[in-house]
């Protein structure tokens, strides 16, 4: 959940953490359109970069589970499912709420 607030897009199309956008663009090789598999691969690369800066165990767990997937359609791992649940919860909140901006739910 600590990644979601940083990845938040504001109305002006900037992100809550401007550095994170540059890291994402680097992870996807500056492509404008991505296939689902390219986005999956880009997220792995992005998380690898993020993990080097902030070596939290939950990032390592997520990476390990993503590595074990055969491809982006093989995401049946618990951490990714949990990520999707949290993402939906956060996105349901009003944009000015504390939950939306800095969710600390686990």
C-alpha positions in Angstrom: 0.0 0.0 0.0 2.9 2.4 0.4 3.4 2.5 -3.4 -0.2 3.6 -4.2 -0.1 7.1 -2.7 3.1 7.8 -4.6 1.6 6.6 -7.9 -1.5 8.8 -7.5 -2.2 11.0 -10.5 -3.4 14.6 -9.8 -5.9 16.4 -12.0 -3.0 18.2 -13.8 -1.7 14.7 -14.8 1.3 14.9 -12.4 2.0 12.3 -9.8 2.0 12.7 -6.1 5.7 11.7 -6.2 7.1 13.2 -9.5 10.2 10.9 -9.3 8.1 7.8 -9.5 6.8 8.8 -13.0 10.4 9.0 -14.4 11.2 5.6 -12.9 8.0 4.1 -14.5 8.9 5.6 -17.9 12.4 4.1 -17.6 11.0 0.7 -16.6 8.8 0.6 -19.7 11.5 1.9 -22.0 9.6 5.1 -22.7 6.9 3.4 -24.7 3.6 5.2 -25.1 1.4 2.1 -25.5 1.9 -1.2 -23.8 0.5 -4.6 -24.1 -0.7 -6.3 -20.9 2.5 -8.4 -20.9 4.8 -5.3 -21.5 3.0 -3.6 -18.6 3.6 -6.7 -16.4 7.3 -6.8 -17.4 7.6 -3.1 -16.8 6.1 -3.4 -13.3 8.6 -6.1 -12.5 11.4 -3.8 -13.6 9.9 -0.9 -11.7 9.5 -2.9 -8.5 13.1 -4.1 -8.8 14.3 -0.5 -9.0 12.0 0.5 -6.1 13.2 -2.5 -4.0 16.8 -1.4 -4.4 15.9 2.0 -2.9 13.5 0.6 -0.3 14.1 -3.1 0.5 10.8 -3.9 2.2 10.0 -7.5 2.5 6.5 -7.1 1.0 8.1 -5.8 -2.3 10.4 -8.9 -2.3 7.4 -11.1 -1.8 5.5 -9.5 -4.6 8.5 -9.7 -6.9 9.1 -13.4 -6.1 5.5 -14.1 -6.8 5.6 -12.2 -10.1 8.8 -14.0 -11.1 7.0 -17.3 -10.5 4.2 -16.4 -12.9 4.6 -17.8 -16.4 3.2 -14.6 -17.9 0.9 -11.7 -17.0 -2.2 -13.9 -17.3 -0.8 -16.4 -14.8 -1.2 -14.0 -11.8 -3.0 -16.2 -9.4 -0.7 -15.3 -6.5 -2.0 -14.0 -3.2 0.0 -10.8 -3.0 -1.3 -9.6 -6.4 -4.8 -10.5 -5.5 -4.4 -8.5 -2.3 -2.9 -5.6 -4.2 -6.0 -5.5 -6.4 -8.3 -5.6 -3.4 -6.5 -2.6 -1.8 -6.4 -0.7 -5.1 -10.1 -1.0 -5.5 -10.7 0.1 -1.9 -8.5 3.1 -2.3 -10.0 4.1 -5.6 -13.5 4.0 -4.1 -12.6 6.8 -1.6 -13.0 10.4 -2.4 -9.8 11.9 -3.9 -9.4 14.3 -1.0 -9.7 11.6 1.7 -6.8 10.4 3.8 -7.5 6.8 2.7 -7.1 7.7 -0.9 -4.0 9.8 -0.5 -2.0 7.9 2.2 -3.6 4.6 2.8 -2.0 2.6 5.5 -4.2 -0.5 5.4 -2.4 -3.8 5.2 
